[in-house]
């Protein structure tokens, strides 16, 4: 039976160029990532060794670097690329990723997409 363990990164805020309007292409806006990643934590729980777990700091640093350098029009496209990085570069079998763009719609606190990829 597959592990149901999860490693989470919540509220990772990054400034980037995101949006379809001309004015959005000229500024940097904050996006927020919340990730839930399938990972069997039992080996790390026994060994207490970082080499036996999913290094959430490494995942965070990689996503920050990617998002800061990106210039997507849609949050859907940015979310898909981030999920692919997590799965392929960190061997994560399943990820749920919420990508938020706070303040994108007047009168709302937040807009977001929530995607799940993998098994």
Backbone torsions as a table, in degrees:
resi	resn	phi	psi	omega
1	UNK	NA	136.0	-179.0
2	UNK	-70.4	147.9	178.4
3	UNK	-66.6	144.9	175.3
4	UNK	-101.8	8.6	-179.5
5	UNK	-64.8	151.1	178.9
6	UNK	-137.6	144.1	169.9
7	UNK	-111.4	131.2	-176.1
8	UNK	-117.1	143.4	167.7
9	UNK	-126.1	121.7	-174.9
10	UNK	-123.0	135.2	173.6
11	UNK	71.3	33.6	178.5
12	UNK	-77.1	109.0	-176.3
13	UNK	-99.8	132.9	-177.6
14	UNK	-138.4	141.4	176.9
15	UNK	-96.7	133.2	-175.4
16	UNK	-154.9	169.3	170.6
17	UNK	-87.4	118.8	-178.4
18	UNK	-150.0	132.2	177.0
19	UNK	137.6	162.9	-176.1
20	UNK	-102.5	-13.9	-177.3
21	UNK	-86.9	150.8	-178.1
22	UNK	-54.0	-43.3	-177.1
23	UNK	-66.2	-29.1	178.9
24	UNK	-72.3	-23.8	180.0
25	UNK	-77.1	-11.3	-176.9
26	UNK	-101.9	-6.3	-176.5
27	UNK	-129.2	169.3	173.1
28	UNK	-108.2	133.9	178.9
29	UNK	-119.4	158.7	178.5
30	UNK	-86.9	132.0	167.9
31	UNK	-117.6	154.4	-179.2
32	UNK	-124.0	132.3	178.2
33	UNK	-111.7	134.8	171.1
34	UNK	-124.1	123.3	-177.4
35	UNK	-122.7	141.7	170.9
36	UNK	-126.1	117.7	-172.4
37	UNK	-121.6	128.6	176.9
38	UNK	-68.8	130.5	179.6
39	UNK	-162.0	128.2	177.3
40	UNK	-75.6	109.6	-175.9
41	UNK	-92.1	1.3	-172.9
42	UNK	-64.1	-39.1	-180.0
43	UNK	-63.4	-45.3	179.0
44	UNK	-66.3	-33.5	179.2
45	UNK	-63.2	-34.5	179.1
46	UNK	-80.3	-45.5	-173.3
47	UNK	-82.2	-27.1	-174.3
48	UNK	58.6	35.9	-176.3
49	UNK	-121.3	129.0	-178.8
50	UNK	-58.3	-28.9	-179.2
51	UNK	-67.2	-14.8	-177.8
52	UNK	-99.7	9.5	-177.3
53	UNK	-133.5	177.2	173.4
54	UNK	-81.9	117.3	-176.8
55	UNK	-77.9	95.0	-176.4
56	UNK	-64.5	-26.0	175.8
57	UNK	-67.5	-42.7	178.4
58	UNK	-64.4	-41.5	177.1
59	UNK	-61.0	-46.9	-178.8
60	UNK	-61.0	-47.4	-179.1
61	UNK	-61.8	-39.5	179.9
62	UNK	-66.4	-43.1	179.3
63	UNK	-67.6	-40.9	177.5
64	UNK	-58.6	-48.1	-179.7
65	UNK	-59.5	-46.3	-179.3
66	UNK	-64.3	-49.6	-175.2
67	UNK	-65.5	-41.1	179.4
68	UNK	-59.3	-34.4	-176.8
69	UNK	-89.6	-10.3	-175.3
70	UNK	-81.5	162.5	176.7
71	UNK	-144.7	64.9	-179.3
72	UNK	-84.0	154.6	173.0
73	UNK	-83.5	-40.9	-173.4
74	UNK	-113.6	142.8	176.0
75	UNK	-67.1	-26.3	177.4
76	UNK	-60.9	-43.8	-179.4
77	UNK	-67.5	-43.3	178.8
78	UNK	-63.1	-42.4	179.1
79	UNK	-61.3	-44.2	-179.2
80	UNK	-61.6	-44.3	179.1
81	UNK	-64.4	-40.8	178.4
82	UNK	-63.3	-43.3	178.8
83	UNK	-61.8	-41.0	178.5
84	UNK	-63.1	-40.7	177.5
85	UNK	-59.9	-48.8	-178.2
86	UNK	-60.0	-46.4	-176.2
87	UNK	-70.8	-44.8	-173.2
88	UNK	-84.2	-37.0	-177.2
89	UNK	-86.2	-22.2	-177.0
90	UNK	-118.7	7.7	177.0
91	UNK	55.7	39.0	177.3
92	UNK	-86.1	123.8	-175.2
93	UNK	-76.0	-22.3	-177.3
94	UNK	-153.0	137.7	177.9
95	UNK	-140.2	139.9	168.0
96	UNK	-113.0	123.0	-175.7
97	UNK	-128.1	125.7	174.0
98	UNK	-107.7	123.3	177.2
99	UNK	-114.9	117.4	-175.6
100	UNK	-108.1	148.2	174.4
101	UNK	-127.0	84.8	-175.9
102	UNK	-57.8	137.9	175.2
103	UNK	75.0	11.8	-177.2
104	UNK	-69.6	-26.9	179.2
105	UNK	-120.8	124.1	179.4
106	UNK	-55.8	132.7	179.7
107	UNK	90.8	-8.9	177.8
108	UNK	-112.1	150.6	177.0
109	UNK	-74.2	-33.4	-171.1
110	UNK	-163.4	152.1	164.2
111	UNK	-126.6	152.1	-175.7
112	UNK	-159.6	162.9	166.1
113	UNK	-119.7	147.5	178.5
114	UNK	-126.4	117.4	-179.1
115	UNK	-122.3	153.4	173.2
116	UNK	-126.6	134.2	179.0
117	UNK	-135.0	147.7	177.8
118	UNK	102.2	-167.7	-177.1
119	UNK	-89.7	NA	NA
